[in-house]
Amino acid sequence: LGSRNIEKATTSSATENVHKQPFVIGVAGGSASGKTTVCDMIIQQLHDQRVVLVNQDSFYHNLSEEEFARVHECNFDHPDAFDTEKLLDSMENLRHGQAVDIPNYDFKSYKSNVFPARRVNPSDVIILEGILIFHDHRVRELMNMKIFVDTDADVRLARRIRRDTVDKGRDIDTVLDQYSKFVKPAFDDFILPTKKYADIIIPRGGDNHVAVDLIVQHIRTKLGQHDLCKIYPNLYVIHSTFQI
Ligand code: CTP
């Protein structure tokens, strides 16, 4: 069998077998690295599966009045900016077959209660996307596959300037100040160190069609095994190590 291994497919879900456990994919990477494009391409190619996208951005804490008055001093790139307990609660419900309401964060007002929440139903595949989605080990442990989108810093900065000025209506000085004060240091201190947890690193983000095609093929294979393990808990599977 060469480098292939034979192992007994014993998953806890196989024996419980009450709810179909979703296949959870994590997609991390720096701001404006192309995470959303990669997720959209995966979703598009998995059109025959029920797939939902859950963005870490949806779990930003709301700012207090005092914080809002000094919004330019707020660090939105620090792990504490997110309500990770709420994200874990939502994932727990989805994994137990219950629909959840995911907040719709508004980048203009810095609030998550301006727009109605989005109702998300349990699905076969859940994609968790965000700059710091690999930071908390409890979130990481939910993932069956971890992808890091690796895009050069100058490309990310150029995209971010365009997006923040055009889409978010911010002025260029504010965007550059935030970048040098918070975005870049947080990338170095918190985001880049989580790259080591990735199973797959995609260079050039959404421009890398070959990588996305390979990932989708791999997800399809895994989904097949995932389903078989639930139907036949004592199934023996043959697998080989996968590398891009
Ligand atoms: N952010 C902000 N203002 C807020 C909340 C968040 O400017 N009120 C910024 C943070 O500075 C953080 C970024 O939003 O760097 C996180 O979103 P990002 O990953 O850039 O968005 P995506 O569209 O998911 O990224 P990608 O281009 O990789 O798809």
py3Dmol code that shows the C-alpha trace and the ligand (Angstrom):
import py3Dmol

protein = """\
ATOM      1  CA  LEU A   1       0.000   0.000   0.000  1.00  0.00           C
ATOM      2  CA  GLY A   2       3.062   2.323  -0.070  1.00  0.00           C
ATOM      3  CA  SER A   3       2.561   5.461   2.027  1.00  0.00           C
ATOM      4  CA  ARG A   4      -1.108   4.729   2.514  1.00  0.00           C
ATOM      5  CA  ASN A   5      -2.514   3.778   5.844  1.00  0.00           C
ATOM      6  CA  ILE A   6      -5.433   1.662   6.832  1.00  0.00           C
ATOM      7  CA  GLU A   7      -7.255   2.741   9.916  1.00  0.00           C
ATOM      8  CA  LYS A   8     -10.514   2.090  11.623  1.00  0.00           C
ATOM      9  CA  ALA A   9     -12.850   5.027  11.148  1.00  0.00           C
ATOM     10  CA  THR A  10     -14.098   5.618  14.646  1.00  0.00           C
ATOM     11  CA  THR A  11     -15.610   9.035  15.189  1.00  0.00           C
ATOM     12  CA  SER A  12     -17.748   9.954  18.165  1.00  0.00           C
ATOM     13  CA  SER A  13     -20.482  11.033  15.751  1.00  0.00           C
ATOM     14  CA  ALA A  14     -20.470   7.561  14.274  1.00  0.00           C
ATOM     15  CA  THR A  15     -21.626   6.016  17.501  1.00  0.00           C
ATOM     16  CA  GLU A  16     -23.947   8.849  18.536  1.00  0.00           C
ATOM     17  CA  ASN A  17     -25.378   9.127  15.042  1.00  0.00           C
ATOM     18  CA  VAL A  18     -28.269  11.277  16.261  1.00  0.00           C
ATOM     19  CA  HIS A  19     -27.485  14.391  14.211  1.00  0.00           C
ATOM     20  CA  LYS A  20     -25.520  14.502  11.032  1.00  0.00           C
ATOM     21  CA  GLN A  21     -22.341  16.319  12.077  1.00  0.00           C
ATOM     22  CA  PRO A  22     -21.346  19.065   9.641  1.00  0.00           C
ATOM     23  CA  PHE A  23     -17.945  19.149   7.959  1.00  0.00           C
ATOM     24  CA  VAL A  24     -16.362  22.351   9.290  1.00  0.00           C
ATOM     25  CA  ILE A  25     -13.794  24.280   7.233  1.00  0.00           C
ATOM     26  CA  GLY A  26     -11.828  27.201   8.727  1.00  0.00           C
ATOM     27  CA  VAL A  27     -10.517  29.943   6.442  1.00  0.00           C
ATOM     28  CA  ALA A  28      -8.060  32.413   8.021  1.00  0.00           C
ATOM     29  CA  GLY A  29      -5.640  35.032   6.652  1.00  0.00           C
ATOM     30  CA  GLY A  30      -4.816  38.707   6.909  1.00  0.00           C
ATOM     31  CA  SER A  31      -7.295  41.475   6.262  1.00  0.00           C
ATOM     32  CA  ALA A  32      -8.132  41.771   2.532  1.00  0.00           C
ATOM     33  CA  SER A  33      -6.157  38.624   1.713  1.00  0.00           C
ATOM     34  CA  GLY A  34      -9.024  37.236  -0.359  1.00  0.00           C
ATOM     35  CA  LYS A  35     -10.677  34.955   2.222  1.00  0.00           C
ATOM     36  CA  THR A  36     -14.186  35.841   1.058  1.00  0.00           C
ATOM     37  CA  THR A  37     -13.300  35.104  -2.586  1.00  0.00           C
ATOM     38  CA  VAL A  38     -11.848  31.715  -1.655  1.00  0.00           C
ATOM     39  CA  CYS A  39     -14.976  30.886   0.404  1.00  0.00           C
ATOM     40  CA  ASP A  40     -17.285  31.986  -2.434  1.00  0.00           C
ATOM     41  CA  MET A  41     -15.376  29.802  -4.912  1.00  0.00           C
ATOM     42  CA  ILE A  42     -15.591  26.779  -2.591  1.00  0.00           C
ATOM     43  CA  ILE A  43     -19.335  27.361  -2.038  1.00  0.00           C
ATOM     44  CA  GLN A  44     -19.929  27.727  -5.765  1.00  0.00           C
ATOM     45  CA  GLN A  45     -18.107  24.493  -6.562  1.00  0.00           C
ATOM     46  CA  LEU A  46     -19.872  22.581  -3.767  1.00  0.00           C
ATOM     47  CA  HIS A  47     -23.238  23.578  -5.261  1.00  0.00           C
ATOM     48  CA  ASP A  48     -24.766  20.146  -4.646  1.00  0.00           C
ATOM     49  CA  GLN A  49     -24.073  20.305  -0.886  1.00  0.00           C
ATOM     50  CA  ARG A  50     -25.806  22.383   1.749  1.00  0.00           C
ATOM     51  CA  VAL A  51     -23.077  24.899   2.684  1.00  0.00           C
ATOM     52  CA  VAL A  52     -23.240  27.897   5.020  1.00  0.00           C
ATOM     53  CA  LEU A  53     -20.692  30.630   5.572  1.00  0.00           C
ATOM     54  CA  VAL A  54     -20.223  32.036   9.072  1.00  0.00           C
ATOM     55  CA  ASN A  55     -18.015  35.156   9.261  1.00  0.00           C
ATOM     56  CA  GLN A  56     -16.054  35.965  12.386  1.00  0.00           C
ATOM     57  CA  ASP A  57     -16.846  39.645  11.617  1.00  0.00           C
ATOM     58  CA  SER A  58     -20.446  38.926  12.658  1.00  0.00           C
ATOM     59  CA  PHE A  59     -19.212  38.418  16.207  1.00  0.00           C
ATOM     60  CA  TYR A  60     -17.530  41.796  16.763  1.00  0.00           C
ATOM     61  CA  HIS A  61     -18.440  43.201  20.190  1.00  0.00           C
ATOM     62  CA  ASN A  62     -20.658  46.262  20.088  1.00  0.00           C
ATOM     63  CA  LEU A  63     -18.846  49.428  21.198  1.00  0.00           C
ATOM     64  CA  SER A  64     -19.876  51.258  24.356  1.00  0.00           C
ATOM     65  CA  GLU A  65     -20.728  54.991  24.072  1.00  0.00           C
ATOM     66  CA  GLU A  66     -17.265  55.920  25.370  1.00  0.00           C
ATOM     67  CA  GLU A  67     -15.528  53.580  22.938  1.00  0.00           C
ATOM     68  CA  PHE A  68     -17.604  54.885  20.074  1.00  0.00           C
ATOM     69  CA  ALA A  69     -16.598  58.460  20.928  1.00  0.00           C
ATOM     70  CA  ARG A  70     -12.950  57.393  20.457  1.00  0.00           C
ATOM     71  CA  VAL A  71     -13.466  54.847  17.710  1.00  0.00           C
ATOM     72  CA  HIS A  72     -10.099  55.551  16.080  1.00  0.00           C
ATOM     73  CA  GLU A  73      -8.415  54.211  19.200  1.00  0.00           C
ATOM     74  CA  CYS A  74     -10.277  50.889  18.981  1.00  0.00           C
ATOM     75  CA  ASN A  75      -8.323  47.851  17.902  1.00  0.00           C
ATOM     76  CA  PHE A  76     -10.565  45.700  15.663  1.00  0.00           C
ATOM     77  CA  ASP A  77      -7.695  43.356  14.909  1.00  0.00           C
ATOM     78  CA  HIS A  78      -7.139  42.121  18.466  1.00  0.00           C
ATOM     79  CA  PRO A  79      -8.604  38.742  19.532  1.00  0.00           C
ATOM     80  CA  ASP A  80     -10.560  40.494  22.325  1.00  0.00           C
ATOM     81  CA  ALA A  81     -12.535  42.490  19.731  1.00  0.00           C
ATOM     82  CA  PHE A  82     -14.617  39.366  19.038  1.00  0.00           C
ATOM     83  CA  ASP A  83     -17.317  37.686  21.127  1.00  0.00           C
ATOM     84  CA  THR A  84     -15.848  34.198  20.759  1.00  0.00           C
ATOM     85  CA  GLU A  85     -18.206  32.693  23.379  1.00  0.00           C
ATOM     86  CA  LYS A  86     -21.155  33.698  21.213  1.00  0.00           C
ATOM     87  CA  LEU A  87     -19.521  32.188  18.126  1.00  0.00           C
ATOM     88  CA  LEU A  88     -18.942  28.939  20.046  1.00  0.00           C
ATOM     89  CA  ASP A  89     -22.599  28.912  21.205  1.00  0.00           C
ATOM     90  CA  SER A  90     -23.789  29.350  17.611  1.00  0.00           C
ATOM     91  CA  MET A  91     -21.544  26.543  16.410  1.00  0.00           C
ATOM     92  CA  GLU A  92     -22.736  24.283  19.224  1.00  0.00           C
ATOM     93  CA  ASN A  93     -26.355  24.826  18.156  1.00  0.00           C
ATOM     94  CA  LEU A  94     -25.598  24.266  14.463  1.00  0.00           C
ATOM     95  CA  ARG A  95     -23.742  21.065  15.288  1.00  0.00           C
ATOM     96  CA  HIS A  96     -26.794  19.888  17.211  1.00  0.00           C
ATOM     97  CA  GLY A  97     -29.082  20.501  14.277  1.00  0.00           C
ATOM     98  CA  GLN A  98     -30.547  23.800  15.489  1.00  0.00           C
ATOM     99  CA  ALA A  99     -30.875  26.953  13.382  1.00  0.00           C
ATOM    100  CA  VAL A 100     -29.132  30.071  14.738  1.00  0.00           C
ATOM    101  CA  ASP A 101     -29.417  33.818  14.261  1.00  0.00           C
ATOM    102  CA  ILE A 102     -26.050  35.291  13.287  1.00  0.00           C
ATOM    103  CA  PRO A 103     -25.665  39.061  13.815  1.00  0.00           C
ATOM    104  CA  ASN A 104     -25.206  41.240  10.749  1.00  0.00           C
ATOM    105  CA  TYR A 105     -22.307  43.548  11.652  1.00  0.00           C
ATOM    106  CA  ASP A 106     -22.393  47.044  10.179  1.00  0.00           C
ATOM    107  CA  PHE A 107     -18.881  48.415   9.535  1.00  0.00           C
ATOM    108  CA  LYS A 108     -20.211  51.946   9.085  1.00  0.00           C
ATOM    109  CA  SER A 109     -21.996  52.293  12.430  1.00  0.00           C
ATOM    110  CA  TYR A 110     -19.716  49.767  14.237  1.00  0.00           C
ATOM    111  CA  LYS A 111     -22.851  48.009  15.532  1.00  0.00           C
ATOM    112  CA  SER A 112     -24.272  44.507  15.146  1.00  0.00           C
ATOM    113  CA  ASN A 113     -27.874  45.430  15.878  1.00  0.00           C
ATOM    114  CA  VAL A 114     -28.599  47.889  13.055  1.00  0.00           C
ATOM    115  CA  PHE A 115     -29.599  45.222  10.534  1.00  0.00           C
ATOM    116  CA  PRO A 116     -31.719  42.143  11.256  1.00  0.00           C
ATOM    117  CA  ALA A 117     -29.789  38.996  12.156  1.00  0.00           C
ATOM    118  CA  ARG A 118     -29.299  36.317   9.498  1.00  0.00           C
ATOM    119  CA  ARG A 119     -31.044  32.985  10.132  1.00  0.00           C
ATOM    120  CA  VAL A 120     -28.595  30.142   9.458  1.00  0.00           C
ATOM    121  CA  ASN A 121     -29.852  26.572   9.181  1.00  0.00           C
ATOM    122  CA  PRO A 122     -27.827  23.461   9.997  1.00  0.00           C
ATOM    123  CA  SER A 123     -25.906  22.300   6.918  1.00  0.00           C
ATOM    124  CA  ASP A 124     -23.619  19.590   5.594  1.00  0.00           C
ATOM    125  CA  VAL A 125     -20.685  21.996   5.410  1.00  0.00           C
ATOM    126  CA  ILE A 126     -19.985  25.045   7.588  1.00  0.00           C
ATOM    127  CA  ILE A 127     -17.259  27.466   6.524  1.00  0.00           C
ATOM    128  CA  LEU A 128     -15.901  29.616   9.357  1.00  0.00           C
ATOM    129  CA  GLU A 129     -14.045  32.623   7.953  1.00  0.00           C
ATOM    130  CA  GLY A 130     -12.101  35.396   9.662  1.00  0.00           C
ATOM    131  CA  ILE A 131      -8.737  37.023  10.354  1.00  0.00           C
ATOM    132  CA  LEU A 132      -8.447  35.340  13.776  1.00  0.00           C
ATOM    133  CA  ILE A 133     -10.591  32.253  13.295  1.00  0.00           C
ATOM    134  CA  PHE A 134      -7.622  29.987  14.221  1.00  0.00           C
ATOM    135  CA  HIS A 135      -6.756  31.963  17.346  1.00  0.00           C
ATOM    136  CA  ASP A 136      -8.974  30.213  19.917  1.00  0.00           C
ATOM    137  CA  HIS A 137      -8.164  26.505  20.304  1.00  0.00           C
ATOM    138  CA  ARG A 138     -11.826  25.643  20.994  1.00  0.00           C
ATOM    139  CA  VAL A 139     -12.843  27.095  17.615  1.00  0.00           C
ATOM    140  CA  ARG A 140      -9.911  25.373  15.907  1.00  0.00           C
ATOM    141  CA  GLU A 141     -10.918  22.051  17.394  1.00  0.00           C
ATOM    142  CA  LEU A 142     -14.304  22.273  15.663  1.00  0.00           C
ATOM    143  CA  MET A 143     -12.629  22.309  12.252  1.00  0.00           C
ATOM    144  CA  ASN A 144     -12.161  19.305   9.993  1.00  0.00           C
ATOM    145  CA  MET A 145     -10.010  21.322   7.591  1.00  0.00           C
ATOM    146  CA  LYS A 146      -8.033  24.554   8.079  1.00  0.00           C
ATOM    147  CA  ILE A 147      -7.049  26.830   5.194  1.00  0.00           C
ATOM    148  CA  PHE A 148      -4.780  29.903   5.457  1.00  0.00           C
ATOM    149  CA  VAL A 149      -4.993  32.444   2.628  1.00  0.00           C
ATOM    150  CA  ASP A 150      -1.506  33.864   2.149  1.00  0.00           C
ATOM    151  CA  THR A 151      -1.369  37.106   0.160  1.00  0.00           C
ATOM    152  CA  ASP A 152       1.479  39.629   0.027  1.00  0.00           C
ATOM    153  CA  ALA A 153       1.202  42.554   2.443  1.00  0.00           C
ATOM    154  CA  ASP A 154       1.335  45.197  -0.316  1.00  0.00           C
ATOM    155  CA  VAL A 155      -1.550  43.546  -2.170  1.00  0.00           C
ATOM    156  CA  ARG A 156      -3.564  43.369   1.066  1.00  0.00           C
ATOM    157  CA  LEU A 157      -2.875  47.022   1.882  1.00  0.00           C
ATOM    158  CA  ALA A 158      -3.823  48.184  -1.623  1.00  0.00           C
ATOM    159  CA  ARG A 159      -7.093  46.240  -1.479  1.00  0.00           C
ATOM    160  CA  ARG A 160      -7.823  47.461   2.015  1.00  0.00           C
ATOM    161  CA  ILE A 161      -7.324  51.134   1.057  1.00  0.00           C
ATOM    162  CA  ARG A 162      -9.694  50.750  -1.874  1.00  0.00           C
ATOM    163  CA  ARG A 163     -12.299  48.847   0.152  1.00  0.00           C
ATOM    164  CA  ASP A 164     -12.242  51.113   3.223  1.00  0.00           C
ATOM    165  CA  THR A 165     -12.400  54.346   1.209  1.00  0.00           C
ATOM    166  CA  VAL A 166     -14.871  53.235  -1.478  1.00  0.00           C
ATOM    167  CA  ASP A 167     -17.121  50.749   0.386  1.00  0.00           C
ATOM    168  CA  LYS A 168     -16.870  51.998   3.951  1.00  0.00           C
ATOM    169  CA  GLY A 169     -16.598  55.706   3.154  1.00  0.00           C
ATOM    170  CA  ARG A 170     -13.508  56.278   5.328  1.00  0.00           C
ATOM    171  CA  ASP A 171     -10.844  58.851   4.536  1.00  0.00           C
ATOM    172  CA  ILE A 172      -7.378  57.758   3.443  1.00  0.00           C
ATOM    173  CA  ASP A 173      -5.530  59.176   6.487  1.00  0.00           C
ATOM    174  CA  THR A 174      -7.781  57.254   8.864  1.00  0.00           C
ATOM    175  CA  VAL A 175      -7.292  54.054   6.870  1.00  0.00           C
ATOM    176  CA  LEU A 176      -3.485  54.389   6.850  1.00  0.00           C
ATOM    177  CA  ASP A 177      -3.359  55.315  10.554  1.00  0.00           C
ATOM    178  CA  GLN A 178      -5.466  52.290  11.482  1.00  0.00           C
ATOM    179  CA  TYR A 179      -3.278  50.087   9.299  1.00  0.00           C
ATOM    180  CA  SER A 180       0.027  51.107  10.854  1.00  0.00           C
ATOM    181  CA  LYS A 181      -1.313  51.338  14.420  1.00  0.00           C
ATOM    182  CA  PHE A 182      -3.449  48.178  14.600  1.00  0.00           C
ATOM    183  CA  VAL A 183      -3.838  46.116  11.414  1.00  0.00           C
ATOM    184  CA  LYS A 184      -0.169  45.464  10.617  1.00  0.00           C
ATOM    185  CA  PRO A 185       0.996  44.840  14.235  1.00  0.00           C
ATOM    186  CA  ALA A 186      -1.946  42.500  14.859  1.00  0.00           C
ATOM    187  CA  PHE A 187      -1.166  40.593  11.680  1.00  0.00           C
ATOM    188  CA  ASP A 188       2.401  40.046  12.909  1.00  0.00           C
ATOM    189  CA  ASP A 189       1.470  39.297  16.525  1.00  0.00           C
ATOM    190  CA  PHE A 190      -1.766  37.292  16.237  1.00  0.00           C
ATOM    191  CA  ILE A 191      -2.688  36.300  12.670  1.00  0.00           C
ATOM    192  CA  LEU A 192       0.598  35.144  11.133  1.00  0.00           C
ATOM    193  CA  PRO A 193       1.399  32.904  14.157  1.00  0.00           C
ATOM    194  CA  THR A 194      -1.819  30.944  13.464  1.00  0.00           C
ATOM    195  CA  LYS A 195      -0.602  29.961   9.991  1.00  0.00           C
ATOM    196  CA  LYS A 196       1.106  26.981  11.617  1.00  0.00           C
ATOM    197  CA  TYR A 197      -2.287  25.440  12.357  1.00  0.00           C
ATOM    198  CA  ALA A 198      -3.293  25.379   8.678  1.00  0.00           C
ATOM    199  CA  ASP A 199      -3.604  22.103   6.800  1.00  0.00           C
ATOM    200  CA  ILE A 200      -3.419  23.998   3.525  1.00  0.00           C
ATOM    201  CA  ILE A 201      -1.824  27.369   2.697  1.00  0.00           C
ATOM    202  CA  ILE A 202      -3.094  29.082  -0.447  1.00  0.00           C
ATOM    203  CA  PRO A 203      -0.729  31.581  -2.055  1.00  0.00           C
ATOM    204  CA  ARG A 204      -2.363  34.520  -3.916  1.00  0.00           C
ATOM    205  CA  GLY A 205      -5.831  33.896  -2.468  1.00  0.00           C
ATOM    206  CA  GLY A 206      -8.786  33.840  -4.836  1.00  0.00           C
ATOM    207  CA  ASP A 207      -6.519  34.131  -7.892  1.00  0.00           C
ATOM    208  CA  ASN A 208      -5.311  30.603  -7.212  1.00  0.00           C
ATOM    209  CA  HIS A 209      -7.895  28.506  -9.043  1.00  0.00           C
ATOM    210  CA  VAL A 210      -5.722  25.383  -9.042  1.00  0.00           C
ATOM    211  CA  ALA A 211      -5.508  25.375  -5.229  1.00  0.00           C
ATOM    212  CA  VAL A 212      -9.259  25.936  -4.837  1.00  0.00           C
ATOM    213  CA  ASP A 213     -10.036  23.115  -7.314  1.00  0.00           C
ATOM    214  CA  LEU A 214      -7.779  20.723  -5.369  1.00  0.00           C
ATOM    215  CA  ILE A 215      -9.325  21.771  -2.070  1.00  0.00           C
ATOM    216  CA  VAL A 216     -12.852  21.183  -3.381  1.00  0.00           C
ATOM    217  CA  GLN A 217     -11.868  17.723  -4.662  1.00  0.00           C
ATOM    218  CA  HIS A 218     -10.435  16.912  -1.243  1.00  0.00           C
ATOM    219  CA  ILE A 219     -13.565  18.179   0.542  1.00  0.00           C
ATOM    220  CA  ARG A 220     -15.709  15.981  -1.707  1.00  0.00           C
ATOM    221  CA  THR A 221     -13.602  12.930  -0.847  1.00  0.00           C
ATOM    222  CA  LYS A 222     -13.756  13.734   2.843  1.00  0.00           C
ATOM    223  CA  LEU A 223     -17.506  14.361   2.710  1.00  0.00           C
ATOM    224  CA  GLY A 224     -17.957  10.917   1.186  1.00  0.00           C
ATOM    225  CA  GLN A 225     -15.925   9.309   3.983  1.00  0.00           C
ATOM    226  CA  HIS A 226     -17.638  11.518   6.573  1.00  0.00           C
ATOM    227  CA  ASP A 227     -21.067  10.257   5.496  1.00  0.00           C
ATOM    228  CA  LEU A 228     -19.967   6.622   5.209  1.00  0.00           C
ATOM    229  CA  CYS A 229     -18.513   6.703   8.738  1.00  0.00           C
ATOM    230  CA  LYS A 230     -21.905   7.696  10.085  1.00  0.00           C
ATOM    231  CA  ILE A 231     -23.744   4.986   8.204  1.00  0.00           C
ATOM    232  CA  TYR A 232     -21.122   2.282   8.891  1.00  0.00           C
ATOM    233  CA  PRO A 233     -19.422   3.083  12.228  1.00  0.00           C
ATOM    234  CA  ASN A 234     -17.044   0.118  11.924  1.00  0.00           C
ATOM    235  CA  LEU A 235     -15.979   0.960   8.399  1.00  0.00           C
ATOM    236  CA  TYR A 236     -12.275   0.697   7.579  1.00  0.00           C
ATOM    237  CA  VAL A 237     -11.036   3.513   5.330  1.00  0.00           C
ATOM    238  CA  ILE A 238      -7.870   3.752   3.270  1.00  0.00           C
ATOM    239  CA  HIS A 239      -6.354   7.209   3.111  1.00  0.00           C
ATOM    240  CA  SER A 240      -3.149   8.824   1.967  1.00  0.00           C
ATOM    241  CA  THR A 241      -1.537  12.049   3.115  1.00  0.00           C
ATOM    242  CA  PHE A 242      -2.693  15.030   1.049  1.00  0.00           C
ATOM    243  CA  GLN A 243      -0.459  17.936   0.201  1.00  0.00           C
ATOM    244  CA  ILE A 244      -0.720  20.823  -2.260  1.00  0.00           C
TER     245      ILE A 244
END
"""
ligand_1 = """\
29
CTP
N -12.666 46.404 10.879
C -12.832 47.755 10.730
N -13.854 48.385 11.382
C -14.706 47.702 12.166
C -14.552 46.314 12.335
C -13.499 45.689 11.664
O -12.053 48.397 10.015
N -15.693 48.329 12.769
C -11.573 45.737 10.151
C -10.484 45.229 11.069
O -9.463 46.177 11.126
C -10.029 43.915 10.409
C -10.985 43.720 9.266
O -12.062 44.613 9.474
O -8.709 44.008 9.922
C -11.518 42.291 9.194
O -12.195 42.094 8.007
P -11.400 41.502 6.731
O -10.770 40.231 7.071
O -10.537 42.571 6.166
O -12.630 41.321 5.759
P -12.897 40.185 4.709
O -13.765 40.800 3.652
O -13.431 38.988 5.381
O -11.439 39.898 4.140
P -11.018 39.267 2.761
O -10.694 40.404 1.847
O -9.810 38.433 3.093
O -12.175 38.494 2.230
"""
view = py3Dmol.view(width=600, height=400)
view.addModel(protein, "pdb")
view.setStyle({"model": 0}, {"cartoon": {"style": "trace"}})
view.addModel(ligand_1, "xyz")
view.setStyle({"model": 1}, {"stick": {}})
view.zoomTo()
view.show()
